[in-house]
Structures are given as structure tokens and as C-alpha cells.
Amino acid sequence: MLALVSPALLVILALIVLPVGWLAWQSIYHDGFTLENYHRVFTEDVYWRSFALTFEISLAVTAIALLLGYPVAYLANSVPKGWSILILSLVVLPFWTSVLVRAYAWLALLQRTGVINQFLRYLDVISEPLALVHNTFGTVVATVHILLPFMVLPLYATMQKIPSDLMQAGASLGASPSLTFMRVFLPLSLPGVLAGCTMVFVLCLGFYITPELLGGGRTVMVSMLVSRNVELYNQFGAASAVAVVLLLSVLAIFFVVSRFISLDRVLGQK
Amino acid sequence: MMRASPARIALYVVSALVLVYLILPVLIIVPISFSSARFLTFPPPSFSLRWYQQYFANPAWMQATRVTLTVALLTVVIATPLGVAAAYAISQSKLRVMRLIHMALLLPLVVPIIITAVGIFFVYARVGLVATMPGLVLANVMLGLPYVVISVLAGLQSFDPAQEMVARSLGMNRLRSFFAVTLPQIKSSVVAGGIFAFISAMDETIVALFISGGQYQPLTKRMFTALRDEIDPTIAAISTLMTAASFFLVLLATSRQGKKT
């Protein structure tokens, strides 16, 4: 059995374990051991601000995705099967569209001469085009769009397992629908909320394409810090240290979450 | 029960708006790609195929398309057998390390892709795999493996291993019994896993940005570079084609999965 799994394991070891290990090594070794790279990451303003911004954006994206995703998952769970298949297909189809294609679509929608601005001018709502993209707003709108399925799917999976008799029991005991929702349904759906939020937050922390294409160079998220240090400044040590700190944040989040729910629940969606 | 209460109506409205938000950007690229306008105008002034012509007539785009298709096909051909073998071993073995190995095979989904990309770039730079075809294929095999493993493991869960035991007790060796008894029953999950690995390779952008170059640049890398400079509707034409391909493949994969039950 070990022989059967070893080719796949070899690919994983050579192409992700070794490269990540290499990064970790490079972050602390340059003609001798050094912590200089980490010192920079934790003291220089550019790095601090980028990490803070990344966490802020990730929190905002997660919160918005939860607010938008919960009603959709709830509706999909409470309508007849044919409708719920339709709703879930609409959620999943963008999921399998290239992230790059969706980033392009948002550029087309949001830019100064884009669909939304032209439409609003046509309606005479605005006289000057709104700055909807090449800023944090555009980044958040597109990132939420790309990550929303990762929120809806675990929410729906969890809601499916909540027995509907519980709601009926609540109603028969005289509780209003909103009270049964708040006291019975909502608490039981919390594992799904946690799974969805974890996935969205963690994916957002390392997101690259949307901030790079829609952020207009001002929204420097951590991933862009890594790529710029490699591509523009040849600062391999600094890039590696940033990557290691990002990876450790992600692993720490997974570790904490795994105390509460099974990680299969978080990862097994796509 | 709670028919058409105000809360219920609010739920319908909010959900409908969210679904429009999800689908609209995917659909909007289609009219843009068929527009005759040089710059983005909406609604398009007139119907035209010029951006598709521009795409098919441009040697650089065609070369990139060949690279993408070759990489995606090779990824499927390599990742599928590796993933099936691994999933089979994980489901059959009672060894403790298997749990750890299972987790390791899902690592590409856990490690932020930008980190993987930069790490692979450093390793490839040392061994001379930057801007090569084998380098691009290997990276995509690694990224596609989890999809095959997850899909096949799910397929194996509904398969009764006793059937394979019967085949073996009747004198088949393990390999033959796998191909004769097990594989036909998990076929749809294998095909689905392969298709997802194909889509993953076709859409992959970030690793390609770091490790591909010269004549071995996939479509996504060229698109990314083009998007940074100016927005050319040719990209809309390519995006429409890629999206159509993805949708077709997903339908293929899910209809096969549906047949299983």
C-alpha cells in the first residue's frame, strides 16, 4: 500500500514540501544564520501596514461573504429540491470559472468607462464616473465574488443536517418563526458558519490576482509584498520571511479551528 | 408554514440579488466579446466576431493556447493514475501513517498558492526547470492531485471492498481484481477527478506567472500580462471560450457523478 501512494507522495514532497522548506531555510540563512529578514518584517512600516491591511480586508471580505452567503444557503435549504439544485448550480458555476476571467469581468464592470458607470450616466444618476476600481473597494467586491461559493457550500451542507422536526417542535411550543430561527436553527448552523468563514478568511489572506489587477497598486496585500520582493527587488530573503509569516498565520488558524470542527468539513468542499 | 411572511419575501429578494451578483460578471464578458467596439461600450454598438478573429489569427495567443492544452492534458494523464493509486491505498490501508499521508496530499489546498509559487520558483531556478514544459506540467500535477484524491476517495466510500476480496478468492491477483472489479465501479469519480484536474491546470495562473516564460507561457500568463497593460476585448473572447470550456467540463463531470447513484 505504501508503494501505491509513494508516487503521489513524491510529487507532493518535491513540489510543495521541498519548496516551502526552501523558503523557510532561505528566510533564516544567508551566509550564516540571520534573523535580519524577520526583524525587517516585524519592524519596517511597509510590512506592518501590508499585514494589517491584509487582515482588515480578509475580515471585511469574510463578514460580507457571510452576510451574503447565509441567506442564499438558507433559501437553498428551505425550498423544494429542484429549486435548491438551481440555486446551488448558480453558486457553483462561477466557482469553476477562471479567477482571472472573473477579475477581468469585474474590471469591465467597474472601470471608469465600465458597464456600471456608463449605465449610471445613462440614467443621469451621476455626472462624473465613480472610482469603483483600482482601489480597495474594487478589490473587495471582486474578492467577495470569487470566495462566496466557499462560504455558501459548507453553510448549505451544515443546514442540510439540521432536522426540520426541530423547527416544527419550536413552532408547536409556541415560538415565533424568528424565535425558533434565533434559538434553534442559527446555533445549529454555527459549525457551517465557522467552516465557511475559515476557508474564506484563509484564502483571502493569500489572495493575489484581485488585489494585483483591481487594487491599482495602492492595495498592497501580503501576497503582493512577496511577489514584488521576488520580481522587482530580488529580495529573496525578505520575500521568504513574509511567506513564512503568512503560512504560519494560515496554519495557526487551521489549528485553532480544528479544535472545534473537523478540518474535512473546511477543506472537502471544492 | 411561514408562507410569504415579510421575512420570507426579504429572504427571496436578498438571495436573488446575491445570485445576480454571482452570475452577472460571468455573463457580462459574452456580449463584450461579440462587440465591434474597440473600447468597452455597453450595450455593444453592433455584433462582430473581430475579437475572435484577432485571437485565432495571433500566433502568440495560439502558441499560448497550445501550451495550456498540452499542460492540462499531460496533467490529467499523470495526476489521475497517481491520485487513483494514492486514494486506493489510503482507503484500503490501516496503517497509521496513511492519515498523515492523506493530509500531505491535501497540502496544495492548504498552503496559499502565492507561497507555493514562489517556493517552486526558487527550487526550479536551482535545477533549471524555469520556463520549461516539464516544470509547468509537474507543478500542475501537484496542484491537481488533491482533486483526484478527494473525488476518488468519495467514490471508494460507496464501494464494498468485499467484492474485490471475492474476485481475489476466485484466483485473480490484486492488480487484475482492481481493474476488473473495483475500477469499473468507481469510474465516474475517476473521470470527475481527472476533469477537475484539467480545469485546475487550465485556469492556473499564479504559479505560471513565476515559473513560465519564453515560448512556454500558458494562456493565463499572457492574459494576466495583457490585463495589466490595457483592456483589450480579445481577452473577453478568450475568457468566453475558457468559460464555455469550463462549464462544458463541469457538466460532464457532474452528470457522470449523478449516474453513480
Interface residues (C-beta under 8 A of the other chain):
Chain A: M1 L2 L4 V5 P7 A8 L9 V11 I12 L13 A14 L15 I16 V17 L18 P19 V20 W22 L23 Q26 L68 G69 P71 V72 Y74 L75 I87 L90 V91 V92 L93 P94 W96 T97 S98 V99 L100 V101 R102 A103 Y104 A105 W106 L107 A108 L109 Q111 T113 G114 V115 Q118 F119 H145 L148 P149 A171 P177 S178 V202 L203 L205 G206 Y208 I209 L213 S223 V226 S227 V230 F236 A239 S240 A243 L246 L247 V250 L251 F254 L267 G268 K270
Chain B: M1 M2 S5 A7 L11 Y12 V14 S15 V18 L19 Y21 L22 I23 L24 P25 V26 I28 I29 I32 F39 L40 T41 F42 L82 G83 A85 A86 Y88 A89 I90 Q92 S93 L95 V97 M98 I101 A104 L105 L106 L107 P108 L109 V110 V111 P112 I113 I114 I115 T116 V118 G119 I120 F121 F122 V123 L138 A139 V141 M142 L145 Y147 V149 I150 F196 I199 M202 D203 T205 I206 L209 F210 T220 M223 F224 L227 R228 I231 I235 A236 S239 M242 T243 S246 F247 L249 V250
